[in-house]
Amino acid sequence: MKSILAIEDDPALLDLLKIHLGDINCQLDTAEDGLVGLEKILNNNYDLILLDLMLPSMDGFEVCKRIRSENIATPVLMLTAKSEEIDKILGLEIGADDYVVKPFSIRELIAR
């Protein structure tokens, strides 16, 4: 079973992710705050990190920078409403492996 961490402050989206990722035999752990998410990453092993950018306590860009500065190679998929080209480029340059803009299709997310 794959282990995924979703760092996202929208409870409705987290519920949706739990349902659909559970359907494909993935275990979803969650954090609704950037700092809590970073602590979970530092203390657990995940197969994938889904990372929102606009989070309480620490934004997703900073979380991603810190993950990579710790040489954690877990794939990071940024999942955010920030759709400007500069945000996408910055996210990928600081270490994200993929960038998906909200609203998104669950089927597309699972395919990625």
Buried (B, 14 or more C-beta within 10 A) or exposed (E): EEBBBBBBBBEEBBEEBBEBBEEEEBBBBBBBBBBBBBEBBEEEEBEBBBBBBBBEBBBBBBBBBBBBEEEBEBBBBBBBEBEEEEBBEBBBEBBBBBBBBEEBEEEEBEEB
